[in-house]
């Protein structure tokens, strides 16, 4: 009769496998450990780039919401509209007066906001690429170590 037990362990870039085979007279244990070098650095780089894209997505959504609110002539005295206008003004002031702003009956089309969205997307892409080039470490070879242990048990019958 033979029994086999396999344990898989994942820990901080290490893949560890232990296989234990037991029979009536003998027990064999095989332990394999594989390490992925600089895995933490790649995870850190990935998280930083994801934060950049998250920030850009939120900013672009707020600017798009501002454009929509201006187009429907939303009441600027409303607290939520005032909050959106106030926050986006911080990012749109460099683009003020860049182009003419067509208006009709209280509705306003801020063309400069479209340019701001494009410019911020390009800036985020450039920053993300620069960080990727500076921080990313390509995958190296996986280092593996295998260790085999055998022990025999004799029982008196």
ChimeraX attribute file (.defattr): number of C-alpha atoms within 10 A of each C-alpha:
attribute: neighborCount
match mode: 1-to-1
recipient: residues
	/A:1	6
	/A:2	10
	/A:3	10
	/A:4	12
	/A:5	10
	/A:6	13
	/A:7	10
	/A:8	11
	/A:9	11
	/A:10	12
	/A:11	8
	/A:12	9
	/A:13	13
	/A:14	17
	/A:15	16
	/A:16	18
	/A:17	17
	/A:18	18
	/A:19	16
	/A:20	18
	/A:21	16
	/A:22	18
	/A:23	13
	/A:24	12
	/A:25	12
	/A:26	13
	/A:27	17
	/A:28	15
	/A:29	17
	/A:30	15
	/A:31	16
	/A:32	15
	/A:33	18
	/A:34	17
	/A:35	19
	/A:36	16
	/A:37	17
	/A:38	14
	/A:39	18
	/A:40	13
	/A:41	14
	/A:42	17
	/A:43	13
	/A:44	13
	/A:45	20
	/A:46	16
	/A:47	12
	/A:48	16
	/A:49	19
	/A:50	13
	/A:51	13
	/A:52	14
	/A:53	16
	/A:54	12
	/A:55	13
	/A:56	18
	/A:57	14
	/A:58	11
	/A:59	18
	/A:60	20
	/A:61	13
	/A:62	16
	/A:63	23
	/A:64	16
	/A:65	16
	/A:66	21
	/A:67	20
	/A:68	16
	/A:69	19
	/A:70	20
	/A:71	16
	/A:72	14
	/A:73	16
	/A:74	15
	/A:75	13
	/A:76	14
	/A:77	9
	/A:78	9
	/A:79	10
	/A:80	11
	/A:81	17
	/A:82	14
	/A:83	13
	/A:84	16
	/A:85	20
	/A:86	12
	/A:87	15
	/A:88	19
	/A:89	15
	/A:90	9
	/A:91	15
	/A:92	17
	/A:93	12
	/A:94	11
	/A:95	16
	/A:96	15
	/A:97	11
	/A:98	11
	/A:99	12
	/A:100	11
	/A:101	12
	/A:102	10
	/A:103	13
	/A:104	9
	/A:105	7
	/A:106	11
	/A:107	15
	/A:108	17
	/A:109	19
	/A:110	20
	/A:111	17
	/A:112	20
	/A:113	23
	/A:114	15
	/A:115	15
	/A:116	19
	/A:117	19
	/A:118	12
	/A:119	13
	/A:120	15
	/A:121	17
	/A:122	12
	/A:123	13
	/A:124	17
	/A:125	15
	/A:126	12
	/A:127	14
	/A:128	20
	/A:129	13
	/A:130	12
	/A:131	14
	/A:132	16
	/A:133	11
	/A:134	10
	/A:135	15
	/A:136	17
	/A:137	16
	/A:138	11
	/A:139	11
	/A:140	11
	/A:141	10
	/A:142	13
	/A:143	11
	/A:144	13
	/A:145	11
	/A:146	12
	/A:147	10
	/A:148	12
	/A:149	10
	/A:150	12
	/A:151	10
	/A:152	12
	/A:153	10
	/A:154	8
	/A:155	7
	/A:156	4
	/A:157	3
